Amino acid sequence: MVELRASVDPALVVAIAESWLGTPYLHQASTRGLGTDCLGLARGIWRDLHEAEPISPPPYTRDWGESSGREVMWEAARTFLIEIPMGAAEPGALILFRMVANGPAKHCGILVSGPALIHARETTGVTREPFTLPWRRRAVAAFLFPG
């Protein structure tokens, strides 16, 4: 039997993501205005929605091409979020990206209108940029935040 969970209002997710714009990049951090990485942005949105995180993530590397064979980020997203088909993703969805063809999905961001993406990049911090074809080609999964 499939468990059906209601998602949170996507407009609220977008508003929270926008409140992180301009936060500098800091690997493994998750503090709005001070420093975050892409996972930290997703964690911060979760905290704003649910007041606490369900788990603390283990240490992780910046290496896009890890060859462990495990989809750690994808597995965690499936545990706590609501997976939807990529084609059904609309503003407010968390998108996972595979940055290296044979590597695991190790980047994420929030889809917003435009279409655009709010995500944390090492070179720019939390930014909004167009959801262009290169990003769409790397997108492998989409999720909604549960209510």
Order of alpha helices (4+ residues) and beta strands (2+ residues): alpha-beta-beta-alpha-alpha-beta-beta-beta-beta-beta-alpha-beta
